[in-house]
Amino acid sequence: MATLSAYPSANPNPNFLSPTDQTNHNQESLPQVQPHPSTDPEPNPTPNANSNFHTPLSTPSDAVPPAAPPPSLLHLSFNQDQGCFAAGTDHGFRIYNCDPFREIFRRDFDRGGGIGVVEMLFRCNILALVGGGSDPQYPPNKVMIWDDHQSRCIGELSSRSEVRSVRLRRDRIVVVLEQKIFVHNFADLKLLHQIDTIANPKGLCAVSQGAGSLVLVCPGLQKGQVRVEHYASKRTKFIMAHDSRIACFVLSQDGQLLATSSSKGTLVRIFNTVDGSLLQEVRRGADRAEIYSLAFSSNAQWLAVSSDKGTVHVFSLKINAGSPGIDRSRSASDIVTSPHSSLSFIRGVLPKYFSSEWSVAQFRLVEGSQYIVAFGHRKNTVVILGIDGRAVGYGCSFYRCQFDPVNGGEMTQLEYHNFLKPEAAF
């Protein structure tokens, strides 16, 4: 059972980023977090506003300090519009802008400082933090709601076990534990819903981010099953997506489409969340693989997949308005047919593998390394984050790639950056 504490009311400011970073992005308005009586027997005291933090990046002085040891990466995640990403380290956390790529903000802690989860709320000053690493800044069983304009926590949510992940919307905070999920109201942190799941060590959970009502997806109570909660209609839909356990899934922004992969990592299936129907199935490869991330493009025309095989795939989706509950306005020229096996003409005779839909574009990285993927704001671009052999001894990698939607094939690398480097390297 989760317990909660709230500190004096915050005034969430939508301008978390500097004015230059707000270009072409709508400002976000958020609810105020109101005080709420603590049910924790010993709630944490309100942190000192400036007690263990450095200020945001400032103009360096003439003196060149000695190189600090590079931080160790504990967490990477994109924000809801995939225009920024957050890195949690053993020293604190950092926020990066994707286009143009640059570090725009950081908080480094003097003592401890391990942050195992950083969940952004679009581009505002409110974040959710969970301690992590060998020396966590906060208990790993607490979600700290951090207001960076006040440089302090404005609320916390406590549980009896370690927090695996957090998902934020403007109106909800979703806390994911090993076998439970708690849905809280953002304004007052009240518990609204509790869900039991099968063992979920990765903290798999997805929530819709469109202006409409909340759609939440999480593992069900059976192997290979996903649970879809439609909060507006108060309907729960269970989908048997795979025979083996669920390894990864993602929702489209509006919550109408769900892409899933299993521990086998060979197939990705796309479902209609309204009725649970299977809309499309695409093949990543023939060999088993661990799928690290899935991402829909903003118009749900493309799906990107990253895995431990070191290849990022982009698939064309053929979702149309004829699917029940799906409202898609795409012309025939927008729909690109994915490649099929050359033996697909005898489908039904040979195994299903030979009639599978394959990716239209690929980008090759270092095999065995972990990457997460998202679609860029530039047309037909993909952004990839991870640790690979190109980072010289330390640091993480940022790639921006472009794919050809007509001819497909290998993606073109447009940009590469190594980040999380020692201080003197900036």
DRENDO-1510 file (C-alpha; in Angstrom, 1 decimal, always signed):
<recs>
REC; n; res; u; v; w
REC; 1; MET; +0.0; +0.0; +0.0 .
REC; 2; ALA; +1.4; +3.4; -0.9 .
REC; 3; THR; +1.5; +6.2; +1.5 .
REC; 4; LEU; +2.0; +9.8; +0.8 .
REC; 5; SER; +3.2; +13.1; +2.1 .
REC; 6; ALA; +2.9; +16.6; +0.6 .
REC; 7; TYR; +4.9; +19.7; +1.3 .
REC; 8; PRO; +3.6; +23.2; +1.1 .
REC; 9; SER; +1.9; +24.0; -2.2 .
REC; 10; ALA; +4.0; +24.6; -5.3 .
REC; 11; ASN; +3.4; +26.9; -8.2 .
REC; 12; PRO; +4.4; +24.8; -11.3 .
REC; 13; ASN; +6.0; +27.0; -13.9 .
REC; 14; PRO; +5.7; +25.8; -17.5 .
REC; 15; ASN; +9.0; +27.4; -18.4 .
REC; 16; PHE; +11.4; +24.7; -17.2 .
REC; 17; LEU; +13.6; +25.3; -20.2 .
REC; 18; SER; +15.1; +28.6; -21.2 .
REC; 19; PRO; +13.3; +30.7; -23.8 .
REC; 20; THR; +15.5; +29.5; -26.6 .
REC; 21; ASP; +14.5; +25.9; -25.8 .
REC; 22; GLN; +10.8; +26.7; -25.9 .
REC; 23; THR; +10.8; +27.4; -29.7 .
REC; 24; ASN; +8.1; +25.5; -31.5 .
REC; 25; HIS; +6.8; +23.9; -28.3 .
REC; 26; ASN; +3.6; +24.8; -26.6 .
REC; 27; GLN; +3.9; +25.7; -22.9 .
REC; 28; GLU; +2.5; +23.2; -20.5 .
REC; 29; SER; +0.1; +24.1; -17.7 .
REC; 30; LEU; +0.0; +21.8; -14.7 .
REC; 31; PRO; -2.1; +21.5; -11.6 .
REC; 32; GLN; -0.8; +22.7; -8.3 .
REC; 33; VAL; +0.2; +20.0; -5.8 .
REC; 34; GLN; -1.9; +20.8; -2.8 .
REC; 35; PRO; -0.9; +19.9; +0.8 .
REC; 36; HIS; -2.2; +16.6; +2.0 .
REC; 37; PRO; -2.0; +15.1; +5.5 .
REC; 38; SER; +0.9; +12.6; +5.7 .
REC; 39; THR; +0.2; +9.0; +6.4 .
REC; 40; ASP; +3.9; +8.3; +6.8 .
REC; 41; PRO; +4.8; +7.7; +10.4 .
REC; 42; GLU; +8.0; +9.7; +9.9 .
REC; 43; PRO; +7.8; +11.8; +6.7 .
REC; 44; ASN; +11.0; +13.3; +5.4 .
REC; 45; PRO; +11.5; +16.9; +6.4 .
REC; 46; THR; +11.4; +19.5; +3.7 .
REC; 47; PRO; +14.8; +19.7; +2.1 .
REC; 48; ASN; +16.8; +23.0; +2.3 .
REC; 49; ALA; +16.2; +24.9; -0.9 .
REC; 50; ASN; +19.9; +25.0; -1.7 .
REC; 51; SER; +21.4; +22.3; +0.5 .
REC; 52; ASN; +23.0; +19.7; -1.7 .
REC; 53; PHE; +22.7; +21.1; -5.2 .
REC; 54; HIS; +24.8; +23.0; -7.8 .
REC; 55; THR; +23.1; +25.7; -9.7 .
REC; 56; PRO; +22.3; +25.1; -13.4 .
REC; 57; LEU; +25.1; +25.4; -15.9 .
REC; 58; SER; +26.7; +28.8; -15.8 .
REC; 59; THR; +29.5; +30.6; -17.7 .
REC; 60; PRO; +32.8; +29.0; -16.7 .
REC; 61; SER; +35.5; +31.1; -15.1 .
REC; 62; ASP; +39.0; +31.5; -16.4 .
REC; 63; ALA; +40.3; +28.9; -14.0 .
REC; 64; VAL; +40.2; +25.3; -15.4 .
REC; 65; PRO; +39.2; +22.9; -12.6 .
REC; 66; PRO; +40.7; +19.4; -12.6 .
REC; 67; ALA; +38.7; +16.9; -14.5 .
REC; 68; ALA; +36.0; +15.3; -12.3 .
REC; 69; PRO; +35.4; +11.5; -12.6 .
REC; 70; PRO; +32.7; +10.8; -15.1 .
REC; 71; PRO; +29.3; +10.0; -13.6 .
REC; 72; SER; +27.9; +6.5; -14.0 .
REC; 73; LEU; +24.6; +6.2; -15.9 .
REC; 74; LEU; +21.7; +4.8; -14.0 .
REC; 75; HIS; +18.7; +5.8; -16.1 .
REC; 76; LEU; +17.8; +7.2; -19.6 .
REC; 77; SER; +14.3; +8.2; -20.7 .
REC; 78; PHE; +12.6; +10.5; -23.2 .
REC; 79; ASN; +10.0; +13.0; -22.1 .
REC; 80; GLN; +6.4; +12.7; -23.4 .
REC; 81; ASP; +6.9; +14.6; -26.7 .
REC; 82; GLN; +10.4; +13.0; -27.3 .
REC; 83; GLY; +12.0; +16.4; -27.7 .
REC; 84; CYS; +14.1; +16.1; -24.5 .
REC; 85; PHE; +15.6; +13.3; -22.5 .
REC; 86; ALA; +16.7; +12.8; -18.9 .
REC; 87; ALA; +19.8; +11.0; -17.6 .
REC; 88; GLY; +19.9; +9.7; -14.0 .
REC; 89; THR; +23.4; +9.2; -12.6 .
REC; 90; ASP; +25.2; +8.2; -9.4 .
REC; 91; HIS; +25.7; +12.0; -8.8 .
REC; 92; GLY; +22.2; +13.4; -9.7 .
REC; 93; PHE; +20.4; +14.0; -13.0 .
REC; 94; ARG; +20.8; +15.9; -16.2 .
REC; 95; ILE; +18.3; +17.1; -18.9 .
REC; 96; TYR; +19.2; +17.3; -22.6 .
REC; 97; ASN; +17.5; +18.8; -25.6 .
REC; 98; CYS; +17.3; +16.7; -28.7 .
REC; 99; ASP; +17.2; +19.3; -31.4 .
REC; 100; PRO; +19.5; +21.0; -31.3 .
REC; 101; PHE; +21.4; +18.5; -29.1 .
REC; 102; ARG; +22.8; +20.1; -25.9 .
REC; 103; GLU; +22.7; +19.7; -22.2 .
REC; 104; ILE; +20.3; +22.3; -20.9 .
REC; 105; PHE; +20.2; +21.6; -17.2 .
REC; 106; ARG; +21.7; +19.5; -14.4 .
REC; 107; ARG; +21.5; +18.9; -10.6 .
REC; 108; ASP; +24.5; +17.3; -9.0 .
REC; 109; PHE; +24.4; +16.3; -5.4 .
REC; 110; ASP; +27.4; +16.7; -3.1 .
REC; 111; ARG; +26.8; +13.6; -1.1 .
REC; 112; GLY; +25.4; +10.3; -2.4 .
REC; 113; GLY; +23.2; +11.5; -5.3 .
REC; 114; GLY; +22.2; +8.3; -7.0 .
REC; 115; ILE; +19.1; +8.8; -9.1 .
REC; 116; GLY; +17.7; +5.6; -10.6 .
REC; 117; VAL; +14.5; +7.1; -12.2 .
REC; 118; VAL; +14.0; +10.6; -13.6 .
REC; 119; GLU; +10.5; +11.1; -15.2 .
REC; 120; MET; +10.0; +14.5; -16.9 .
REC; 121; LEU; +6.6; +16.1; -17.3 .
REC; 122; PHE; +6.9; +17.5; -20.9 .
REC; 123; ARG; +9.2; +20.6; -20.5 .
REC; 124; CYS; +8.1; +22.0; -17.2 .
REC; 125; ASN; +9.8; +22.3; -13.8 .
REC; 126; ILE; +8.1; +19.3; -12.2 .
REC; 127; LEU; +9.9; +16.0; -12.2 .
REC; 128; ALA; +9.5; +12.6; -10.5 .
REC; 129; LEU; +12.8; +11.3; -8.9 .
REC; 130; VAL; +13.6; +7.9; -7.4 .
REC; 131; GLY; +16.9; +7.1; -5.7 .
REC; 132; GLY; +19.1; +4.5; -7.2 .
REC; 133; GLY; +22.6; +3.1; -7.4 .
REC; 134; SER; +25.0; +2.1; -4.6 .
REC; 135; ASP; +24.5; +5.4; -2.8 .
REC; 136; PRO; +20.9; +6.6; -3.5 .
REC; 137; GLN; +19.9; +10.2; -2.9 .
REC; 138; TYR; +16.4; +9.1; -1.8 .
REC; 139; PRO; +15.0; +5.8; -0.6 .
REC; 140; PRO; +14.3; +3.5; -3.6 .
REC; 141; ASN; +10.8; +2.9; -2.3 .
REC; 142; LYS; +9.8; +6.6; -2.5 .
REC; 143; VAL; +8.8; +8.8; -5.5 .
REC; 144; MET; +9.9; +12.4; -4.8 .
REC; 145; ILE; +8.0; +15.1; -6.7 .
REC; 146; TRP; +10.6; +17.7; -7.4 .
REC; 147; ASP; +10.0; +21.4; -8.3 .
REC; 148; ASP; +13.2; +22.7; -9.7 .
REC; 149; HIS; +12.1; +26.3; -9.6 .
REC; 150; GLN; +11.8; +26.0; -5.8 .
REC; 151; SER; +14.8; +23.6; -5.7 .
REC; 152; ARG; +13.0; +21.3; -3.4 .
REC; 153; CYS; +10.6; +18.4; -3.2 .
REC; 154; ILE; +6.9; +19.4; -3.0 .
REC; 155; GLY; +5.6; +15.9; -2.3 .
REC; 156; GLU; +6.4; +12.3; -2.0 .
REC; 157; LEU; +4.8; +8.9; -2.5 .
REC; 158; SER; +6.0; +6.0; -0.3 .
REC; 159; SER; +5.5; +2.3; -0.8 .
REC; 160; ARG; +6.6; -0.9; +1.0 .
REC; 161; SER; +8.8; -2.1; -1.9 .
REC; 162; GLU; +11.2; -0.7; -4.5 .
REC; 163; VAL; +9.8; +1.6; -7.1 .
REC; 164; ARG; +10.5; +0.2; -10.6 .
REC; 165; SER; +9.3; +3.1; -12.7 .
REC; 166; VAL; +7.1; +6.2; -12.7 .
REC; 167; ARG; +4.8; +7.6; -15.4 .
REC; 168; LEU; +3.5; +11.2; -15.4 .
REC; 169; ARG; +0.6; +12.9; -17.0 .
REC; 170; ARG; -0.7; +16.4; -16.4 .
REC; 171; ASP; -3.4; +14.9; -14.1 .
REC; 172; ARG; -2.0; +11.6; -12.9 .
REC; 173; ILE; +1.1; +10.1; -11.2 .
REC; 174; VAL; +1.5; +6.3; -11.9 .
REC; 175; VAL; +3.9; +4.4; -9.5 .
REC; 176; VAL; +5.0; +1.0; -10.7 .
REC; 177; LEU; +6.2; -1.6; -8.2 .
REC; 178; GLU; +7.3; -5.2; -8.8 .
REC; 179; GLN; +3.7; -6.6; -8.7 .
REC; 180; LYS; +1.5; -3.6; -8.1 .
REC; 181; ILE; +0.7; -0.3; -9.8 .
REC; 182; PHE; -0.8; +2.8; -8.0 .
REC; 183; VAL; -2.5; +5.6; -9.9 .
REC; 184; HIS; -2.6; +8.9; -8.0 .
REC; 185; ASN; -4.3; +12.2; -8.7 .
REC; 186; PHE; -1.6; +14.8; -9.4 .
REC; 187; ALA; -3.3; +17.7; -7.7 .
REC; 188; ASP; -3.6; +16.2; -4.2 .
REC; 189; LEU; -1.6; +12.9; -4.5 .
REC; 190; LYS; -4.7; +10.9; -3.5 .
REC; 191; LEU; -4.7; +7.2; -4.5 .
REC; 192; LEU; -7.3; +6.6; -7.2 .
REC; 193; HIS; -6.7; +3.1; -8.4 .
REC; 194; GLN; -4.6; +0.0; -7.5 .
REC; 195; ILE; -3.7; -2.7; -10.0 .
REC; 196; ASP; -2.1; -6.2; -9.4 .
REC; 197; THR; +0.2; -7.5; -12.1 .
REC; 198; ILE; +2.4; -10.5; -12.8 .
REC; 199; ALA; +6.1; -10.0; -11.7 .
REC; 200; ASN; +7.2; -6.9; -13.5 .
REC; 201; PRO; +10.9; -6.3; -12.6 .
REC; 202; LYS; +11.3; -3.8; -15.6 .
REC; 203; GLY; +8.5; -1.6; -14.4 .
REC; 204; LEU; +6.6; -1.9; -17.7 .
REC; 205; CYS; +3.8; +0.5; -17.9 .
REC; 206; ALA; +2.5; +3.0; -20.5 .
REC; 207; VAL; +0.0; +5.8; -20.3 .
REC; 208; SER; -1.6; +7.9; -23.1 .
REC; 209; GLN; -0.5; +11.5; -23.4 .
REC; 210; GLY; -3.2; +13.0; -25.6 .
REC; 211; ALA; -5.7; +15.6; -24.5 .
REC; 212; GLY; -8.3; +12.9; -24.1 .
REC; 213; SER; -9.0; +10.5; -21.2 .
REC; 214; LEU; -6.3; +8.3; -19.6 .
REC; 215; VAL; -5.5; +4.9; -21.2 .
REC; 216; LEU; -3.1; +2.8; -19.1 .
REC; 217; VAL; -1.4; -0.4; -20.2 .
REC; 218; CYS; +0.5; -2.8; -17.9 .
REC; 219; PRO; +1.3; -6.5; -17.7 .
REC; 220; GLY; -1.7; -8.7; -16.8 .
REC; 221; LEU; -1.7; -11.6; -14.3 .
REC; 222; GLN; -0.7; -14.2; -16.9 .
REC; 223; LYS; +2.4; -14.7; -18.9 .
REC; 224; GLY; +2.1; -12.9; -22.3 .
REC; 225; GLN; -1.0; -10.9; -21.2 .
REC; 226; VAL; -1.4; -7.2; -21.2 .
REC; 227; ARG; -4.1; -5.2; -19.3 .
REC; 228; VAL; -5.6; -2.1; -20.8 .
REC; 229; GLU; -7.5; +0.3; -18.6 .
REC; 230; HIS; -9.8; +2.8; -20.3 .
REC; 231; TYR; -10.6; +5.2; -17.4 .
REC; 232; ALA; -13.2; +7.3; -19.3 .
REC; 233; SER; -15.4; +4.3; -20.1 .
REC; 234; LYS; -14.4; +2.4; -16.9 .
REC; 235; ARG; -13.5; -0.6; -19.1 .
REC; 236; THR; -10.7; -3.1; -18.6 .
REC; 237; LYS; -9.5; -5.1; -21.6 .
REC; 238; PHE; -7.1; -8.1; -21.4 .
REC; 239; ILE; -5.1; -9.0; -24.5 .
REC; 240; MET; -3.2; -12.3; -24.8 .
REC; 241; ALA; -0.4; -10.7; -26.9 .
REC; 242; HIS; +2.2; -13.4; -26.8 .
REC; 243; ASP; +2.9; -17.0; -25.7 .
REC; 244; SER; +6.0; -16.0; -23.8 .
REC; 245; ARG; +6.4; -13.2; -21.2 .
REC; 246; ILE; +6.0; -9.6; -22.3 .
REC; 247; ALA; +9.4; -7.8; -22.7 .
REC; 248; CYS; +8.4; -4.4; -24.0 .
REC; 249; PHE; +5.4; -2.4; -25.1 .
REC; 250; VAL; +4.4; +1.2; -26.1 .
REC; 251; LEU; +1.2; +3.2; -26.6 .
REC; 252; SER; +0.5; +5.7; -29.3 .
REC; 253; GLN; +0.1; +9.3; -28.0 .
REC; 254; ASP; -3.7; +9.0; -28.1 .
REC; 255; GLY; -3.8; +5.6; -26.5 .
REC; 256; GLN; -5.5; +3.9; -29.4 .
REC; 257; LEU; -2.6; +1.7; -30.6 .
REC; 258; LEU; -0.4; -0.7; -28.6 .
REC; 259; ALA; +2.8; -2.3; -29.9 .
REC; 260; THR; +4.1; -5.3; -27.9 .
REC; 261; SER; +7.1; -7.7; -28.0 .
REC; 262; SER; +7.8; -10.8; -26.0 .
REC; 263; SER; +11.0; -12.3; -24.5 .
REC; 264; LYS; +11.7; -14.0; -27.8 .
REC; 265; GLY; +12.1; -10.7; -29.5 .
REC; 266; THR; +11.4; -11.9; -33.0 .
REC; 267; LEU; +7.9; -10.4; -33.6 .
REC; 268; VAL; +6.2; -7.1; -32.7 .
REC; 269; ARG; +2.4; -7.0; -32.7 .
REC; 270; ILE; +0.2; -3.9; -33.0 .
REC; 271; PHE; -3.2; -4.0; -31.3 .
REC; 272; ASN; -6.3; -1.8; -31.2 .
REC; 273; THR; -6.7; -1.0; -27.5 .
REC; 274; VAL; -10.4; -0.5; -27.8 .
REC; 275; ASP; -11.4; -4.0; -28.8 .
REC; 276; GLY; -8.1; -5.8; -28.4 .
REC; 277; SER; -7.9; -6.9; -32.1 .
REC; 278; LEU; -4.6; -7.6; -33.7 .
REC; 279; LEU; -4.0; -5.0; -36.5 .
REC; 280; GLN; -0.6; -5.9; -37.8 .
REC; 281; GLU; +2.4; -8.1; -37.1 .
REC; 282; VAL; +6.0; -7.3; -38.1 .
REC; 283; ARG; +9.2; -9.3; -37.8 .
REC; 284; ARG; +12.4; -7.9; -36.2 .
REC; 285; GLY; +14.5; -11.0; -37.1 .
REC; 286; ALA; +14.7; -14.8; -36.8 .
REC; 287; ASP; +17.0; -15.1; -33.8 .
REC; 288; ARG; +16.0; -14.5; -30.2 .
REC; 289; ALA; +16.7; -10.9; -29.0 .
REC; 290; GLU; +16.0; -8.7; -26.1 .
REC; 291; ILE; +13.9; -5.8; -27.2 .
REC; 292; TYR; +14.9; -2.6; -25.3 .
REC; 293; SER; +12.5; -0.1; -26.6 .
REC; 294; LEU; +9.6; +0.5; -29.0 .
REC; 295; ALA; +8.4; +3.9; -30.3 .
REC; 296; PHE; +5.5; +5.1; -32.4 .
REC; 297; SER; +5.9; +8.2; -34.6 .
REC; 298; SER; +3.6; +11.1; -33.7 .
REC; 299; ASN; +1.2; +10.2; -36.5 .
REC; 300; ALA; +1.5; +6.4; -35.9 .
REC; 301; GLN; +2.8; +5.9; -39.4 .
REC; 302; TRP; +6.0; +4.3; -38.3 .
REC; 303; LEU; +7.3; +2.1; -35.5 .
REC; 304; ALA; +10.9; +1.9; -34.3 .
REC; 305; VAL; +12.4; -1.0; -32.5 .
REC; 306; SER; +15.8; -1.4; -30.7 .
REC; 307; SER; +17.3; -4.6; -29.4 .
REC; 308; ASP; +20.5; -6.2; -28.1 .
REC; 309; LYS; +21.3; -7.2; -31.7 .
REC; 310; GLY; +22.7; -3.7; -32.2 .
REC; 311; THR; +20.2; -2.8; -35.0 .
REC; 312; VAL; +17.4; -0.3; -34.8 .
REC; 313; HIS; +14.5; -1.1; -37.2 .
REC; 314; VAL; +11.8; +1.1; -38.6 .
REC; 315; PHE; +8.6; -0.5; -39.7 .
REC; 316; SER; +5.8; +1.0; -41.8 .
REC; 317; LEU; +2.3; +0.7; -40.2 .
REC; 318; LYS; -0.8; +0.1; -42.3 .
REC; 319; ILE; -3.3; +1.2; -39.7 .
REC; 320; ASN; -6.4; +2.7; -41.4 .
REC; 321; ALA; -9.7; +4.2; -40.5 .
REC; 322; GLY; -11.5; +0.8; -41.2 .
REC; 323; SER; -10.1; -0.6; -37.9 .
REC; 324; PRO; -12.7; -0.4; -35.1 .
REC; 325; GLY; -12.1; +2.5; -32.8 .
REC; 326; ILE; -9.2; +3.8; -34.9 .
REC; 327; ASP; -9.5; +7.3; -36.5 .
REC; 328; ARG; -6.6; +7.7; -38.9 .
REC; 329; SER; -6.7; +10.2; -41.8 .
REC; 330; ARG; -3.9; +9.1; -44.1 .
REC; 331; SER; -3.9; +9.0; -47.9 .
REC; 332; ALA; -2.8; +6.0; -49.9 .
REC; 333; SER; +0.5; +7.7; -50.7 .
REC; 334; ASP; +1.3; +7.8; -46.9 .
REC; 335; ILE; +1.1; +4.1; -46.6 .
REC; 336; VAL; +4.4; +2.4; -47.4 .
REC; 337; THR; +4.4; -1.4; -47.8 .
REC; 338; SER; +7.0; -3.2; -45.6 .
REC; 339; PRO; +9.3; -5.6; -47.4 .
REC; 340; HIS; +8.3; -9.3; -47.4 .
REC; 341; SER; +10.3; -12.4; -47.8 .
REC; 342; SER; +11.0; -13.3; -51.4 .
REC; 343; LEU; +9.1; -16.6; -50.8 .
REC; 344; SER; +6.0; -14.9; -49.5 .
REC; 345; PHE; +4.1; -15.9; -52.7 .
REC; 346; ILE; +3.7; -19.4; -51.2 .
REC; 347; ARG; +2.5; -18.2; -47.8 .
REC; 348; GLY; +0.4; -20.8; -46.1 .
REC; 349; VAL; +2.7; -23.6; -47.3 .
REC; 350; LEU; +6.1; -22.5; -45.8 .
REC; 351; PRO; +6.4; -21.4; -42.1 .
REC; 352; LYS; +5.0; -18.0; -41.2 .
REC; 353; TYR; +8.6; -16.6; -41.1 .
REC; 354; PHE; +8.7; -16.5; -44.9 .
REC; 355; SER; +5.6; -14.3; -45.2 .
REC; 356; SER; +6.5; -11.9; -42.4 .
REC; 357; GLU; +6.6; -8.1; -42.8 .
REC; 358; TRP; +10.1; -6.8; -42.4 .
REC; 359; SER; +11.5; -3.4; -41.6 .
REC; 360; VAL; +11.8; -0.7; -44.3 .
REC; 361; ALA; +14.9; +0.9; -42.7 .
REC; 362; GLN; +17.7; -0.2; -40.3 .
REC; 363; PHE; +20.6; +1.4; -38.5 .
REC; 364; ARG; +23.5; -0.7; -37.1 .
REC; 365; LEU; +25.1; -0.1; -33.7 .
REC; 366; VAL; +27.4; -2.1; -31.4 .
REC; 367; GLU; +25.8; -5.5; -30.6 .
REC; 368; GLY; +25.0; -6.3; -27.0 .
REC; 369; SER; +24.8; -2.6; -25.9 .
REC; 370; GLN; +21.5; -1.1; -24.7 .
REC; 371; TYR; +19.8; +1.6; -26.7 .
REC; 372; ILE; +16.5; +3.4; -26.5 .
REC; 373; VAL; +14.8; +5.0; -29.5 .
REC; 374; ALA; +12.4; +7.7; -30.4 .
REC; 375; PHE; +11.3; +9.6; -33.5 .
REC; 376; GLY; +12.8; +13.0; -34.0 .
REC; 377; HIS; +10.9; +16.2; -34.6 .
REC; 378; ARG; +12.5; +16.5; -38.1 .
REC; 379; LYS; +10.7; +14.5; -40.8 .
REC; 380; ASN; +11.8; +10.8; -41.1 .
REC; 381; THR; +14.4; +11.0; -38.4 .
REC; 382; VAL; +15.1; +8.7; -35.5 .
REC; 383; VAL; +17.0; +9.6; -32.2 .
REC; 384; ILE; +18.9; +6.8; -30.5 .
REC; 385; LEU; +20.4; +6.9; -27.0 .
REC; 386; GLY; +22.7; +4.4; -25.4 .
REC; 387; ILE; +26.2; +3.3; -24.4 .
REC; 388; ASP; +28.4; +1.8; -27.1 .
REC; 389; GLY; +32.0; +1.3; -28.3 .
REC; 390; ARG; +32.2; +4.8; -29.9 .
REC; 391; ALA; +32.2; +6.4; -26.4 .
REC; 392; VAL; +35.9; +6.5; -25.7 .
REC; 393; GLY; +36.2; +4.8; -22.3 .
REC; 394; TYR; +33.2; +6.5; -20.8 .
REC; 395; GLY; +30.1; +8.5; -21.7 .
REC; 396; CYS; +26.9; +7.8; -23.6 .
REC; 397; SER; +26.0; +8.1; -27.3 .
REC; 398; PHE; +23.4; +10.2; -29.0 .
REC; 399; TYR; +22.6; +9.5; -32.7 .
REC; 400; ARG; +20.3; +11.3; -35.1 .
REC; 401; CYS; +19.5; +9.2; -38.2 .
REC; 402; GLN; +17.3; +9.7; -41.2 .
REC; 403; PHE; +15.5; +7.0; -43.1 .
REC; 404; ASP; +14.2; +7.0; -46.7 .
REC; 405; PRO; +10.5; +6.3; -46.5 .
REC; 406; VAL; +10.3; +5.2; -50.1 .
REC; 407; ASN; +13.4; +3.2; -50.8 .
REC; 408; GLY; +14.2; +2.1; -47.2 .
REC; 409; GLY; +17.5; +0.4; -46.5 .
REC; 410; GLU; +20.3; +1.6; -44.2 .
REC; 411; MET; +19.6; +4.9; -42.4 .
REC; 412; THR; +21.9; +7.8; -42.8 .
REC; 413; GLN; +23.7; +9.1; -39.7 .
REC; 414; LEU; +23.2; +12.8; -39.4 .
REC; 415; GLU; +24.6; +13.5; -36.0 .
REC; 416; TYR; +26.6; +11.9; -33.2 .
REC; 417; HIS; +27.5; +13.1; -29.7 .
REC; 418; ASN; +29.2; +11.6; -26.7 .
REC; 419; PHE; +27.7; +12.9; -23.5 .
REC; 420; LEU; +28.0; +12.3; -19.7 .
REC; 421; LYS; +31.7; +13.1; -20.0 .
REC; 422; PRO; +34.0; +14.5; -17.2 .
REC; 423; GLU; +33.6; +18.2; -16.4 .
REC; 424; ALA; +36.8; +19.3; -18.2 .
REC; 425; ALA; +35.6; +17.7; -21.4 .
REC; 426; PHE; +32.7; +20.2; -21.8 .
</recs>
